[in-house]
Amino acid sequence: MLLGVLVIGSTALKAISSALKHDSDPTSEPSITTTYSPTEPTEPTEAPSTRGEPTTTQSTTRPTRPTASRQTTSKPTTNPGPSDSDLVVKNALYKAGVMSSVHCREASARPSSAAGARANYKNLLGCLNKAWAPMVAKAGGRFRAPHVITFSGSVSSPCGTHMDTNPPFFCGTNDTIYMNLTEDTGNYNRYPQSYQKVWARMWMLHQMAHEYGHHVQNNMGILQAYARIRYERPNYAMELQDSRRLELQASCFSDIFIGANKSSYPVTGQSQVQWRWLIGHVTDLNNDHGDANNHQYWALRGYNARDPRVCNTWSASAGKVQ
């Protein structure tokens, strides 16, 4: 069945920074919305957004990790083909094998400006498409590439209006990743230390790969099955556990890609130090994303194995998805 709204947003999970606050405004870039095509990314087209004057108040809180908001759907009347349980627990993607490197290299541009951030998104979109298309094909699926829209201020989507005070999100209704320019340029410009700038680049990499992980779930029917399963849950505690399973799997998928391309990107030296720091420093304020230990556990599984088989959060014990 078709879902009315599928939104994977970023509203509740925060990673806490121990870095010192920088006094300058994070970015002076104008408010814009940029759309990339779902196949080969093209030059961005700019349109005005509703962002007001940037605030000069800085925080030492690191940005919110991508998360899932509650899905809206109607109760299904028929469900031909695999059951929802099979779609999440026995998905064919788990038999696709190890992801090969696509020799993805980080963009030379730095996200100190909106243009630099867009160059990174464009580069990553091409890499992620090349990496995941053969995996979906091996699993018997029909790969479709996502759209990517960048925003500052507010952005309207079929999944609602979102502000740049919240991190990026994925909307399943239009198969689109929405990347937050204000957050990514702000992270890069906020701190003067070189290691913090490395962290900002690794955070941007992990976030976009995580949102792409939700797109993979959407390609393979996992996201749709999740919405139907959650609809049938008798209590909110079980719904929260479903949400944690979905989010932890998206991070595991994210780090399959990062692990497969760690040598070429590269994720070595200080980059690997900062990547390892960020996957293990999260706070699940709403209990719907997974705590720090479990996030690190699933991220490392994907990174080390580079195989969707190890990302089956749906068959894991409750303790592994707390």
N, C-alpha and C positions, 0 to 999 in steps of 0.2 A: 504494500500500500504506500501511497505517497504521504509524506509527513508535511504538516502545515508549516512548521518552523523547525529548523535545525540550527542551533547557534552554539558555537564553542567559543566562549569569551574569556576574559581575563579580569576577574573581579575580586578574588578573595585570598589568593596565596601569595605571600611576600617573602622575599629573601632579604635578610637584614645585613646591611653593610657595616663594617667596622672602620671604614675609611673616614678621614676628616672631610668636613664640609668645605666646598669651594664657594666663594662669595659672588662670582659673576653669574649673570643670567645664562641658563643652559643653551639657549639658541635664539637667534634673532631672525630666523628664517620666516618668510611669510606663510600664512595659512594656505594650504593647498590640498587637493585630492588628486591622486595619480592612479591611473589604471594601467596595469600590464595585461597583455593578451594571455589567454590560457595556453598558447603553444610557445612559440619563440617570443620572448619579451621584446617589446618595441620601445621606442622613445616615449617617455611619459607625456601625457596630455594633462595640462593643469586646469583646474577649475577652482573657484573660490570656496572656502569653507567658512564656518561660523566661529572660528577661533578669535577670542578677544585679545587684549593686550597680555603678553606673557607676564607671569608673576615673578617677582624677584625673591620670593621666599623659597629657600632651599631646604631639603630634608636629607638626613643621612640614611633614610630607608631605601633599600634597593627595590627595583620594580617588582610588580606582581608577576608571578609565573603564570603562563597560559593555563586557563582553567575551563571548566564546563559549567554553563548555566543550565537550569532545568529545561528539558525539551518539552515542546508543546505539540501534541498530536491527538488524534482521535482514536478511539478503541477500534482495532481491526475487526472486520467481519470474516475475512478469509485470509489465509496465509499459505499460498501454494509454495512448493519447493522446500528447501531446508528450513527446519524449525529455527526460531530465534535463538534457542539454546545452542544449536549446532553452528549457527552463524558466528557466535562469539567464542564458543569453546572449541569447535572443530573446524574453524575457518580454513579454507584451502591455502590461504597465504602462509600458514604455519609450515607448509610443506614446500615452499618456494626455494628454500636453500639459502646459502650464504650470499649476501650482497657483494657484488664486485665493485671495486673502486672505479669511479668515472674520472679519476685524476682531477677532481675539483680543486681549484686554487682560489684563495681568497682574493677578492677584488683589490686592486691597488689603491682605490679611493678609500679614504677614511670617513667615518660617519660624523665628521665635525660639522657638516651642513646637510640640509635636506638632499641636495644633489649627491653627496657622498653616500648617504644612507640608501638612496634609491639605486645607486650603482651596485651596492652590496646585495640588495633584494633581487635585482635583476640577475646578477650573477648566480646567486643561490637558487633562484627559481629554475634556471636552466640546468644546474647540476642536479637538483632534486628530481626534476622530470626525467633526466637521463638515468638516474639511479633507480627510481621506483617503477618506471614503465615496464622494464623486463621482469621485475618481481611480480607485478600484478598480472602480466601476461602468463608467466609460469603457473600462477595460481588459477588460471582459467578465467580471469576477469578481463573486462574491456577498459583499458586505461584511458582516463580523460584528465588532462592537465587542469589545474585550478587557475582562476584569475587571482591577481594580487592587486589590492587597492591600498594606497598609503594615505594617511590622514593626519591632520593636526586640528585641534579644536574638536569639532564633532563630525561624525559621519553617519549618514543614514543608510540602512541596509534592510533587506527583507526580514532580518532578525532583530530589528529595532535600531534606535539611535544610540550611539556609543560616544563617550567623551575621551579625550586624550589623557584624562586623569586615570584612566584604566588602560591596561596593556592590550596587546593585539588579540584578535579573536578570529575564529573560523565560522563562517555561516554556511551550513550545509544546504540551505534552500537554493542559493545561487552558486554553490561550490567556490567560494571566494575567501581568500585569506586577507585580513585587514591588518596591515602593519602600522604601528604607531610611530610616526616621525618624531614627535615631540619627545617621547621617551628615549628613543635610540640616540638622537643627537644630544639630548640632555645628559644622558649617561656618559657619553664620550667627552663632553665639554665640562662636566661638573668638577672633575678631580684632576689636579695637575700631575699626579704621579703616573709614570709610564705603565706600571703594572695595573693601575686602575683602568687605563685606556685599553689595555689588553683584555681586562675583564669585560669591559663594555662591548668589545668586538665579539668575545666568546658568548656573552649573553644574547646578543642579537642573533648569532648563528644558532644557538640552542632554541631560542624562541621561534624563529621562522621554521626550523626543522620540526619543532613540536607541533606547530599549527599545520604543517604539511602532514604530520602523522595523523591528525584528525581527517585530513583530506583522503589519506590512504584508507582509513577506517570507513569513510564515506564511499570510496570506490568499491570496497569489498563487502559492503552491507552490514558492517559491524555497528556503525553509528545509528543506522535505522533500526537494527534489532535492539540495540541498547535502549532507544526511546520507547519501543513497545514493551520491552521487559520492565523498564522502570514504571511505565504506566500501570502495570498489573501489581506492583508491590503493595503489600498490605500496610506498610508503615514507612515513615520518613527515614528511619535508620537504615533500612535496606536500600532505599533510593540513594542515600549518601554513599553506601558501599559500592553500588553500581557506578556512581560518578567517579569514585576513586579508582576503580578498575579501568574505566575509560581513560582517565587522565594519566595514570601511571603507564598504561600501554602506549599512549601517544608519546610520552617521554622516552620510553624504550625504543620505539620506532625512530624517534629523533636521533638517538645515539647509535643506532645501527648505521645510519648515514654518516654520522661524524666519525665513528670507528672505522668505517670502510675507507674514508678519505683522510684519515689522520696524517698520513705521510705526505700527501700532496698539498693539503690545505695551507700549512700543516698545523696539527694540534700537538706541538712538541714544546719542550722548554717551558717558558712562562705561560704560554697559551694553555698547555696541559694543566699546569698548576692552577690557573684561574678557572678552567673548565671543571676540574675536580672539586674546587672550592664551591662553585655555584651549585653543582648538582647535590651537594650535601648540606646546603644551608638554606633551607626553606622552612616556612612556618605555615601550617595548614589551619588558618583561623576558623574556617567554617566546616572543617572536617569532611571536605568533599574532594580533596585532591591527593591526599597521601602525605604522611609525615616525612621528615628529613631522612630518616634511616631507610624507609621504604622507597623514597624517590631515588636515593643514591643506589639502592640495591637494583632497581629495575633499569636505571640509566646505565650502570656498569654492565649489566647482563647484555643489553643491546650493543654497547660499545665493544665489549670483548668478543662476543660471539658473531655479531653482524648477521644474525639469522632471526627472522620473525618467530621462529619456533620458541625462542626463549622469552618472548614477550606475551605469552598467553596468561595474562593477569586474571582471566575469567575462570581459570581452573585452579588458581592459587588459593592457599588457605586464607582465612580472614585475617590472620596475623600479618600476612605479607602485603596486605592492601589497607592497613590502618593509616 
